[in-house]
Amino acid sequence: MRPGVTFEQLIAAKRDAREHSAEEVAHIVAAFTSGDIPDYQMAAWLMAAVLNGLSHDETVALTDAMVRSGRIVDLSAIEGVKVDKHSTGGVADATTLVVAPLVTACGAPVAKMSGRGLGHTGGTLDKLESIPGMRVELTVEQFVEQVQRVGLAVIAQSPDIDPADKRMYALRDVTATVPSIPLIVGSIISKKVASGADAIVLDVKVGSGAFMKTLAEARALASGLERTGEALGKQVHCVITGMDQPLGTAVGNALEVAEAVETLRGHGPADLTEVCLTLAAKMLVLAGRACDEDDGRSRAGQALASGAAVDAFERWVEAQGGDPRVAVDPALLPQSAVTREVRAPRDGWLAATDAESIGRAAMLAGAGRATPDDAIDPAAGLVLDVRIGDRIEKGDRVATVHAATEAHCDPAEAVLSGAFVFAEEPTCPPPLFLEE
């Protein structure tokens, strides 16, 4: 960076839509992570970046600086191509619980650091912690050792990995600077690069239950993720999937674990199974365990049919201290004290759902958190009985709310009742896959 350039001048440059050099971006990240500049100045720069954007070169420089803000996991001692999978967030997205053991059962090591849910979206760590005894807080050394020994580990991000992202996201969350594609790209890719995997499949969600509401937004995000990941030396493949209705039927932590187990046993919902097989096939191709996606899908299907996938799930859970018997008896998972059925108010065809409202209903039942400090009820959530395109009769059950008390059911039912749109004519179900 040019000598004598102040942080105020860097803010002004981005305010005036000028492009930063890589050195300037590195200085911004390093100074903020070390505490050399106050939050209010970084907030001003973030807002300028949201309003005026970041170029591809700036986004790569930002992501690289975030990676180098902390420790980078070294998985080179583990044989083979290490793969990871990430979803940009949606409602009832239990794909990691199925895809990770499925890919491991086919011989590819999976190394994943994951996050918790906030708002209407569920977090993989919260789902895993609903399994009795399951630990997600492992050291980096334990993480590497488990991937080497078991072939799979999914843990919470270590505090010394990508600390810049943790600080920046906390500030973005309270300064209305979250919705920026370059900043989202930097946040996702920096964590993936720092956590050590060689190849990454990214599931970019679009629709009413996703952060990206339009296909144009999803395309822009997918492009930014692929280009930035590849610029930093990673194999990255993006697929855009629909989130206009929840994936699967269960929304809530223990409920989704139970549904994931059923899927691993070959009895899961068709949409969840289809997405998981497709993502697994792509990961196997990147890992060199399949010659093409048809071969990868065939191998993944065989792992489901043979029981190898559910066996890998049991080994994974046991390795992280969880009770592997949940793979045989899901009743060992937390169970809600109260259930309440929600009925259709009229006849008709289910034409649409507000997936975000469905996720919010599950949150109100106790399955999610409105702020990072909120406690969650692992047994809470809801189970859907209907899908877009179904014929519904008045009084048919459309969902069941699971909660600790009747008082938790009331707001969940109220929100859920408005989440279904009925029509007089049949409606085609929305596509699962939109683009690659």
Summary of the structure (lengths in Angstrom):
residues: 436
radius of gyration: 21.8
end to end distance: 38.0
largest distance: 72.2
contacts: 1632
relative contact order: 0.14
helix: 47%
strand: 16%
